[in-house]
Amino acid sequence: MKLLSFKYDGKTLFGPKVKKEEAVWDVQKIAEAVGEQNFPESIAEGVVSGVDFVEKIRTLCEQAQTHDGMDSFKYSFDAIEWLSPIPRTPKNVLCVGKNYADHASEMGGEGAPAKLMMFTKAPTAISADEQTLSVHEAVTSQLDYEGELAVVIGKGGRNIPKQLAYDTIFGYTIANDLTARDLQAERQQFFLGKTLDGSCPLGPYIVTKDEIPNPHNLSIVTKVNDEVRQNGNTGSMIIPIDEIIEELSKFVTLEPGDVILTGTPAGVGKAMNPPSYLKAGDTVKVSVEGIGTLVNYFK
């Protein structure tokens, strides 16, 4: 199931993509029409229920298709404003650094780390598909892209063993880990260069984990103005997702709605000769197999 958050008629809503249509079901409206009680008000609220949440949505959509008001329960993509599927996480967005050997190599230095490297992006960095973002020219001249697969946590927990790690996952989405390279170099730390407002686009969908049985065999492609810059596969991760969750949860309690960015393959702008950073007027598209394409414009 592909789930998205959106605005329609001034209301913040969510629902699944309508099969074979460029449209979305308003599941909250359906729930109200059929008398469903205590239905979640957001994806972030529902993910903790995992499969039960997904099955409830599926049942509501089936009921909508036999309801007299069926057409009033769905909206064309052209009529909505896209939001991040998780508009705000419970804590900072959790990010894995240098998790692809080819990217670690192109960035120079000591190459791939021996142990899990983590940094965070503030929740205010989260932005959405189709959103126009600032290049933040007042504070950086080196804004770069990093296309990534992101994990959305469902039930979460602490000290999660590797063999149970996938049980904690609700689904997957796409991220662009926008990074101010000059701020990273000047400040000798990741946070300020990684957490500029809007610097964590997520979307367009969360795809539930049942539709992606193997998250380590997905193509990941980033284009800038339709030029392919990154062309990798999630199978090249140094530390796989189950090990990321196991190690991270030793230090941080994972909560429903947490988002983990799993790293980026080679091809970032900094590594080009000469380096090529984002500028006003650029369009960046990040595509991950089985999920879709995350599109952002820059001004």
Secondary structure, 3 states (H helix, E strand, C coil): CEEEEEEECCEEEEEEECCCCCEEECHHHHHHHHCCCCCCCCHHHHHHHCHHHHHHHHHHHHHHCCCCCHHHHEEEHHHCEEECCCCCCCCCEEEEECCEHHHHHHCCCCCCCCCCEEEEECHHHEEECCCEECCCCCCCCCEECCEEEEEEECCCECCCCHHHHHHHEEEEEEEECCEEHHHHHHHCCCHHHHCCCCCEEEEEEEEEHHHCCCCCCCEEEEEECCEEEEEEEHHHECCCHHHHHHHHCCCCCECCCCEEECCCCCCCHHHCCCCCCCCCCCEEEEEECCCEEEEEEEC
